[in-house]
Every structure is written in C-alpha cells, then in structure tokens.
Amino acid sequence: MKNSNSILHLGQEFAWLRRLSLQFISESDFDRIERASIALSFKKGEIILKQNGLSTHIVYLAKGIVKFNYENEFQRNLILTIVSAPKILGGANLFYKDNNLFSIVAVEDCEAILIDANVLLNVMMENAKFSIMLFQVASEMFKKSVMNFISLAHKQKEGRIADILLHLSREVYHSKSFELALTRKELAEFAGCSTENVIMTLSRWQKEGVIAIEGKHLSVENVDKLVQISKIG
C-alpha cells in the first residue's frame, strides 16, 4: 500500500457488511471484526493488495471499482475481473495462507476496509453459517475470473471484447451508459489482445451503431447485437 492512502473513520462504510454479517453472527462477534479493521482511501491506480504479498487482510470494498491483476512469469499483466462496491475481496486469503494470488488495484478512487484475516478466520471457525456465506462470496469472485478465462480460450477477440462491455454494463456500472474508467490498454489486458485490436474494434462498432463513445463516456446502443457478437465469439 502506498503512503498517499488516507485513513477514514469506520462507520457508514461498514453498513452493508454489518447488515450482511449480522444475519449469521452476533453483534459482539461483529465488533471483534470491526476492532481488527482499518478504513483507507485509495487513489486511482493504487494497489490495495499486492500479488505475492503476505496474505494478512481481507478487503471490504465500500466505494469504487477495482481490478484483479495477475502478472505472469513473462511480466505480462492480465486482468482477471473487474468489480464494483460493495464487495468482499481477497477471500482466497482465508483459505490460501501464504501469499496473495493476485493484486487488487483501484480503477477509480476507492474507499476500502482492511480486515485482519486471522481475526475474521477465528469468527468464522465459531460460526459455520457465516463461514459458508464468506466462502460463497469468495467463490463468486473466482467464478467471474474463470468465466473470463473460458472466454479467452474459446472466443475470438471480438467475442471477448463484447463480453467485457456486457460485464461492465451489467455487473459493474449497472447501466447501458457509463463513464468508462478503464483505459484502452486495460481493456486489452482484460480481453487478452492488443490495444490496437481494442481501438479498431470499438471504432468499428461505433460506426455500426452498436456502441457510442464520446470522450470517456460509453453507451451500449444495441444490446442485442452485442450479445450476438458475444455468442458467435
């Protein structure tokens, strides 16, 4: 984590997690988790969890959008998935105790709460239903990453880029029209293709009326066409 992070006060940022957790654990158990937590703000581009760093914390993303980055042995960066708040991130750290498997990086300014993994694990060991809930949350994050790799393996670049735009529209921004925080390079890292391929594909789709782009603003104009491109891949 960078030194530019500012410390926030725990409070409203914890509201969603509190409501979710109190369905399974007591107030006193949640207080244990809260006492072992620190709220931080992260600027766009800052690393929240670093790949190969020690697995010491779970992240509750209270505000903003993040990407899961994986750098392979050839120093090529891949984006595994992109998610928006509220989300529990880094759940694999509860089950894989050595090092972080990937980095979590702020795509836009974010507010996040870092929870001590050991304290959270102790509460989980005492509350089976709470453990199952967190395991399901962690599994959902990996499901999204696995589905992206299936897309990379079985689709051409246009199908992969269509999948990404649909994912951003449906799962991240929850709108057909949004301010795209990702650069063309990041879209390419997500799609597993070159930046030039992304630029040319988006340009052609704009001419065909599938999407509209003005500056950083992107609108999906023809959802059915984009879904068709995704399917034929």
Secondary structure as GFF3:
##gff-version 3
##sequence-region A 1 233
A	DSSP	beta_strand	6	8	.	.	.	ID=ss1
A	DSSP	three_ten_helix	12	14	.	.	.	ID=ss2
A	DSSP	alpha_helix	15	21	.	.	.	ID=ss3
A	DSSP	alpha_helix	27	35	.	.	.	ID=ss4
A	DSSP	beta_strand	37	42	.	.	.	ID=ss5
A	DSSP	beta_strand	47	49	.	.	.	ID=ss6
A	DSSP	beta_strand	57	63	.	.	.	ID=ss7
A	DSSP	beta_strand	65	71	.	.	.	ID=ss8
A	DSSP	beta_strand	77	84	.	.	.	ID=ss9
A	DSSP	beta_strand	87	89	.	.	.	ID=ss10
A	DSSP	three_ten_helix	91	94	.	.	.	ID=ss11
A	DSSP	beta_strand	103	106	.	.	.	ID=ss12
A	DSSP	beta_strand	110	116	.	.	.	ID=ss13
A	DSSP	alpha_helix	117	126	.	.	.	ID=ss14
A	DSSP	alpha_helix	128	154	.	.	.	ID=ss15
A	DSSP	alpha_helix	157	167	.	.	.	ID=ss16
A	DSSP	pi_helix	168	172	.	.	.	ID=ss17
A	DSSP	beta_strand	177	179	.	.	.	ID=ss18
A	DSSP	alpha_helix	184	191	.	.	.	ID=ss19
A	DSSP	alpha_helix	195	207	.	.	.	ID=ss20
A	DSSP	beta_strand	211	214	.	.	.	ID=ss21
A	DSSP	beta_strand	217	220	.	.	.	ID=ss22
A	DSSP	alpha_helix	223	232	.	.	.	ID=ss23
###
